[in-house]
Amino acid sequence: MTTNIPSANILIVGAGATGFSVGYHLTLAGAKITFLVRSGRAATVAAPQKLYCYDDVSLKDFDHYDVVDHVEQVAAQSYDFIIITLDGHHSRTSTGKELLTGLGTMARHHGTPVIMCGFGHGLKPFYMEQMGLPSHQLLRGMLGTLAHQSHAPLPVHQPADAEQIAQSIIAYRHPADLHGFRIETANDLAAQQFTDLYNRSQVSLCSQASPVMFDLFSSIGFPVYAACDLAGWRPFAEVVHNQHVWTLACAAQSEIASLPQHGAEGQQMSQSMNEQTTAYIHQNMEQQLLPLDYQAFNQFHHGGKVAAQDTESMRYSLAEGQRSGHPMTALQQLLQLLDERADADNR
């Protein structure tokens, strides 16, 4: 059954890589986009902007959207969806809490479905409490497109053009299956409405995933990023060549997948995602995503300060596993290597 929204009006909270990527493709789908940004940033992200597309190595014009910098400016308006792109850390700051409270009042008044794109354990319950929303009104979303700010220190591979990237506000690359966004099916009707809308762009697709699969997606990848971090974010063939670390990372990935809360889907993934399969998936992506540098992209998003959030998620999985009687030996050893490296860096 098709449940198209004739002329969608979308509020996107945050105008970073996720916000601009989703907003641009929703505009191609015919939606009217308003960005809500932090105070003082409206002029920086105002239309028109250029986005760089690695898919066809060209600049894209993005205009015909609005920007506001206070929730009061949009509080009385009705939106078909509110998409929040804040990360878990900023969502929990005093400013983030105040913003979520205001958005929650809006969403409750108009019955607007809210799509949260942040990650972190306990983040969805936190949003529900802070915004005063029932579970069916809050869906998780995940960017499938690889998008980064144009100032990110990524190497530029041919035929990408460094000068054109510098002219853009963000650069993006679709995966091979063109799925640029994934939405949770916590509310089947809202998820289908958003999917139908997003897919109208005809250049980017939206897929759907169950709440259990979203839990998996939100936690299973961190051991592999930890292995990359320990290996200095070298090409994947070199990461895999570090046999001890790679074995630990893949075993830790399986331990997380097999946690009770991930159900039968997790058990299946735990059995299928062995060292060879995981290596193939990432090395294949590394080639398919060129001219975007996959490992440099991963380092930008999962290295440095962000690595602490990844580590926090793995510690949560460790505690969950041990609480349910799982030793989580590989994950524990992987975290120990990260701690030892951190201690060495601080000396």
C-alpha positions as CSV (number, residue, x, y, z in Angstrom):
1,M,0.0,0.0,0.0
2,T,1.3,3.4,-0.9
3,T,1.0,6.1,1.7
4,N,2.5,9.1,0.0
5,I,2.4,12.6,1.6
6,P,1.2,14.9,-1.2
7,S,3.4,17.9,-0.2
8,A,5.6,17.2,2.8
9,N,6.8,19.8,5.2
10,I,9.9,18.7,7.1
11,L,11.8,20.2,10.0
12,I,15.4,19.1,10.3
13,V,17.2,19.9,13.6
14,G,20.9,20.4,12.8
15,A,22.6,21.3,9.5
16,G,25.7,19.1,9.6
17,A,26.6,16.3,7.3
18,T,23.5,14.2,8.2
19,G,21.1,17.1,8.1
20,F,22.3,18.4,4.8
21,S,22.4,15.0,3.1
22,V,18.9,14.1,4.2
23,G,17.5,17.5,3.5
24,Y,19.0,17.7,0.0
25,H,17.5,14.3,-1.0
26,L,14.1,15.1,0.6
27,T,14.1,18.4,-1.4
28,L,14.7,16.3,-4.6
29,A,11.7,14.3,-3.4
30,G,9.6,17.5,-3.4
31,A,9.6,18.2,0.3
32,K,9.8,21.7,1.8
33,I,12.7,21.8,4.2
34,T,13.3,24.0,7.3
35,F,16.6,23.7,9.2
36,L,16.6,24.5,12.9
37,V,20.2,25.4,13.9
38,R,21.9,26.7,17.0
39,S,21.8,30.4,17.6
40,G,24.1,32.5,15.4
41,R,24.6,29.8,12.8
42,A,21.7,30.6,10.5
43,A,23.7,32.8,8.1
44,T,26.5,30.2,7.8
45,V,24.2,27.5,6.4
46,A,21.6,29.7,4.6
47,A,20.6,28.9,1.1
48,P,22.0,28.5,-1.5
49,Q,24.7,26.0,-0.8
50,K,26.7,23.5,-2.9
51,L,27.1,19.8,-2.0
52,Y,29.8,17.6,-3.6
53,C,28.7,14.2,-4.8
54,Y,31.3,11.5,-5.1
55,D,28.8,9.3,-7.0
56,D,29.2,11.3,-10.2
57,V,32.1,13.6,-9.0
58,S,30.1,16.8,-9.4
59,L,28.7,19.7,-7.4
60,K,25.0,19.9,-6.6
61,D,23.1,23.1,-6.0
62,F,20.9,23.0,-2.8
63,D,18.6,26.0,-2.3
64,H,14.9,26.6,-1.7
65,Y,15.1,25.8,2.0
66,D,14.6,27.9,5.1
67,V,16.8,28.3,8.2
68,V,15.8,29.3,11.7
69,D,17.8,29.4,14.9
70,H,15.2,29.4,17.7
71,V,12.5,26.8,18.2
72,E,10.0,29.5,19.0
73,Q,10.2,30.5,15.3
74,V,8.6,27.2,14.2
75,A,6.6,26.2,17.3
76,A,3.3,27.1,15.8
77,Q,3.9,25.4,12.5
78,S,2.8,21.9,11.6
79,Y,5.3,19.5,10.1
80,D,4.9,16.0,8.6
81,F,8.2,14.9,10.3
82,I,10.7,16.3,12.6
83,I,14.2,14.9,12.0
84,I,16.7,15.4,14.9
85,T,20.4,15.0,13.9
86,L,22.0,15.8,17.3
87,D,24.5,13.3,18.5
88,G,24.1,11.6,21.9
89,H,26.5,13.8,23.7
90,H,24.9,17.1,22.6
91,S,21.4,15.8,23.2
92,R,22.2,15.4,26.9
93,T,23.7,18.9,27.4
94,S,21.6,21.5,29.1
95,T,21.1,23.2,25.8
96,G,20.2,20.0,24.1
97,K,17.7,19.1,26.8
98,E,16.0,22.5,26.6
99,L,15.7,22.1,22.8
100,L,14.3,18.6,23.0
101,T,11.7,19.8,25.5
102,G,10.5,22.5,23.2
103,L,10.5,20.1,20.2
104,G,8.5,17.6,22.3
105,T,5.9,20.2,23.0
106,M,5.6,20.9,19.3
107,A,5.4,17.2,18.3
108,R,2.8,16.3,21.0
109,H,0.6,19.3,20.0
110,H,0.6,18.4,16.3
111,G,1.0,14.6,16.6
112,T,4.2,14.8,14.5
113,P,6.4,11.7,14.1
114,V,10.0,12.4,15.2
115,I,13.0,10.7,13.7
116,M,16.1,10.7,15.9
117,C,19.4,10.1,14.1
118,G,21.7,10.1,17.2
119,F,23.3,7.0,18.6
120,G,24.2,5.9,22.1
121,H,22.9,3.4,24.6
122,G,19.7,4.5,26.3
123,L,19.3,7.4,23.9
124,K,15.8,6.6,22.7
125,P,14.4,6.3,26.2
126,F,16.1,9.5,27.1
127,Y,14.4,11.2,24.1
128,M,11.0,9.8,25.0
129,E,11.3,11.1,28.6
130,Q,12.8,14.5,27.6
131,M,10.3,15.1,24.8
132,G,7.3,13.4,26.5
133,L,6.6,11.2,23.6
134,P,5.2,7.7,23.4
135,S,7.3,5.1,21.7
136,H,5.3,5.0,18.5
137,Q,5.9,8.7,17.9
138,L,9.7,8.4,18.1
139,L,11.5,6.5,15.4
140,R,15.2,6.0,14.9
141,G,16.8,7.0,11.7
142,M,20.3,6.2,10.3
143,L,22.2,7.8,7.4
144,G,23.2,5.2,4.9
145,T,24.9,7.8,2.7
146,L,28.5,8.5,3.8
147,A,28.6,12.2,4.3
148,H,31.2,14.5,5.7
149,Q,31.9,18.2,6.1
150,S,34.0,19.5,3.2
151,H,36.7,20.7,5.7
152,A,37.3,17.1,6.8
153,P,41.0,16.1,6.3
154,L,40.3,13.3,3.9
155,P,42.7,12.5,1.0
156,V,41.2,13.2,-2.5
157,H,41.4,10.4,-5.0
158,Q,40.9,10.8,-8.7
159,P,38.6,11.6,-10.3
160,A,37.3,13.6,-7.3
161,D,38.2,17.3,-7.5
162,A,39.7,18.9,-4.3
163,E,38.8,22.4,-5.5
164,Q,35.1,21.5,-6.0
165,I,35.0,19.7,-2.6
166,A,36.3,22.9,-1.1
167,Q,33.4,24.9,-2.7
168,S,30.8,22.6,-1.0
169,I,29.4,22.6,2.6
170,I,29.3,18.8,2.7
171,A,30.4,15.9,0.4
172,Y,28.6,12.6,0.2
173,R,28.8,9.1,-1.4
174,H,26.0,6.6,-1.7
175,P,26.7,2.9,-1.0
176,A,26.4,0.5,-3.9
177,D,22.7,-0.3,-3.2
178,L,21.9,3.5,-3.1
179,H,20.2,3.2,0.3
180,G,20.8,6.7,1.6
181,F,18.7,6.4,4.7
182,R,17.3,3.7,7.0
183,I,14.2,4.1,9.3
184,E,13.0,2.1,12.2
185,T,9.6,0.3,11.9
186,A,8.5,1.2,15.4
187,N,5.5,2.9,13.7
188,D,4.7,1.0,10.5
189,L,2.5,3.8,9.0
190,A,5.0,6.6,9.7
191,A,7.9,4.6,8.5
192,Q,6.2,3.8,5.3
193,Q,5.1,7.4,4.7
194,F,8.7,8.5,5.2
195,T,10.0,5.8,2.9
196,D,7.6,6.6,0.2
197,L,8.5,10.3,0.5
198,Y,12.2,9.8,0.5
199,N,12.2,7.4,-2.5
200,R,10.5,10.0,-4.7
201,S,14.0,11.6,-5.2
202,Q,14.8,8.6,-7.5
203,V,18.5,9.0,-6.8
204,S,18.5,7.9,-3.1
205,L,16.6,5.1,-1.4
206,C,15.2,4.6,2.1
207,S,15.1,1.1,3.7
208,Q,13.4,0.0,6.8
209,A,14.6,-2.1,9.8
210,S,13.0,-3.5,12.9
211,P,13.7,-2.1,16.3
212,V,15.8,-5.2,17.1
213,M,17.9,-4.7,13.9
214,F,18.4,-1.0,14.8
215,D,19.8,-2.1,18.2
216,L,22.2,-4.4,16.4
217,F,23.2,-1.7,13.9
218,S,23.8,0.7,16.8
219,S,26.3,-1.5,18.5
220,I,27.8,-4.2,16.4
221,G,30.3,-2.2,14.3
222,F,32.3,-0.6,17.1
223,P,34.8,-3.5,17.6
224,V,35.8,-3.3,13.9
225,Y,36.4,0.5,14.3
226,A,38.4,-0.2,17.4
227,A,40.6,-2.6,15.4
228,C,41.1,0.1,12.8
229,D,42.0,2.6,15.4
230,L,44.6,0.3,17.0
231,A,46.0,-0.3,13.5
232,G,46.3,3.4,12.9
233,W,43.4,3.5,10.4
234,R,45.5,1.8,7.7
235,P,43.8,0.2,4.6
236,F,41.6,-2.7,5.6
237,A,44.0,-5.3,4.2
238,E,46.6,-4.1,6.7
239,V,44.1,-4.0,9.6
240,V,43.1,-7.6,8.8
241,H,46.7,-8.6,8.5
242,N,47.1,-7.7,12.2
243,Q,45.8,-11.2,13.1
244,H,45.6,-10.9,16.9
245,V,43.6,-7.6,16.9
246,W,41.4,-8.6,13.9
247,T,40.5,-11.9,15.6
248,L,39.6,-10.2,18.8
249,A,37.5,-7.6,17.0
250,C,35.5,-10.1,15.0
251,A,35.0,-12.3,18.1
252,A,33.9,-9.2,20.1
253,Q,31.5,-8.3,17.3
254,S,29.9,-11.8,17.5
255,E,29.7,-11.6,21.3
256,I,27.8,-8.3,21.0
257,A,25.5,-9.7,18.3
258,S,24.6,-12.7,20.4
259,L,23.4,-10.7,23.4
260,P,19.9,-11.7,24.5
261,Q,18.3,-8.4,23.6
262,H,19.3,-8.9,19.9
263,G,17.2,-12.1,19.6
264,A,17.3,-14.5,16.8
265,E,18.5,-11.9,14.3
266,G,21.6,-11.3,16.5
267,Q,22.3,-15.0,16.9
268,Q,22.2,-15.4,13.1
269,M,24.5,-12.5,12.6
270,S,26.8,-13.7,15.3
271,Q,27.3,-17.0,13.4
272,S,27.6,-15.4,9.9
273,M,29.9,-12.5,10.6
274,N,33.2,-14.4,10.9
275,E,36.7,-13.0,10.3
276,Q,36.6,-13.8,6.6
277,T,33.1,-12.4,5.9
278,T,33.7,-9.2,7.9
279,A,37.0,-8.6,6.1
280,Y,35.4,-9.2,2.7
281,I,32.5,-6.8,3.5
282,H,34.8,-3.9,4.5
283,Q,37.4,-4.4,1.9
284,N,34.7,-4.6,-0.8
285,M,33.2,-1.4,0.5
286,E,36.6,0.2,0.5
287,Q,36.8,-0.4,-3.3
288,Q,33.2,0.4,-4.1
289,L,33.2,3.7,-2.3
290,L,36.1,5.2,-4.2
291,P,36.9,8.0,-4.8
292,L,35.7,8.5,-1.2
293,D,38.5,7.2,1.1
294,Y,36.6,4.8,3.3
295,Q,39.2,4.4,6.0
296,A,39.9,8.2,6.2
297,F,36.1,8.7,6.4
298,N,35.9,6.1,9.3
299,Q,38.8,7.8,11.1
300,F,37.1,11.2,10.8
301,H,33.8,9.8,12.3
302,H,35.2,7.3,14.7
303,G,38.6,8.4,15.6
304,G,39.9,11.1,18.1
305,K,37.3,12.3,20.6
306,V,34.5,10.3,19.0
307,A,36.3,7.1,19.8
308,A,35.4,7.6,23.5
309,Q,31.7,7.3,22.5
310,D,32.4,4.1,20.7
311,T,34.3,2.8,23.6
312,E,31.4,3.7,26.0
313,S,29.0,1.7,23.8
314,M,31.3,-1.3,23.9
315,R,31.6,-1.0,27.7
316,Y,27.8,-1.0,27.9
317,S,27.7,-4.1,25.8
318,L,30.3,-5.7,28.0
319,A,28.3,-5.0,31.1
320,E,25.1,-6.2,29.5
321,G,26.7,-9.4,28.5
322,Q,28.3,-10.1,31.8
323,R,25.0,-9.3,33.5
324,S,23.3,-12.0,31.5
325,G,26.1,-14.6,32.1
326,H,28.1,-14.1,29.0
327,P,31.9,-13.8,29.7
328,M,32.5,-11.5,26.7
329,T,36.1,-12.5,26.7
330,A,37.1,-11.0,23.4
331,L,35.4,-7.7,24.0
332,Q,37.0,-7.4,27.4
333,Q,40.5,-8.1,25.8
334,L,39.8,-5.6,23.0
335,L,38.9,-2.9,25.5
336,Q,42.0,-3.7,27.5
337,L,44.1,-3.0,24.4
338,L,42.3,0.3,23.9
339,D,43.0,1.2,27.6
340,E,46.6,0.3,27.3
341,R,47.0,2.4,24.2
342,A,45.3,5.4,25.9
343,D,47.6,5.1,28.9
344,A,50.6,5.0,26.6
345,D,49.4,8.1,24.8
346,N,48.9,10.0,28.1
347,R,52.4,9.4,29.3
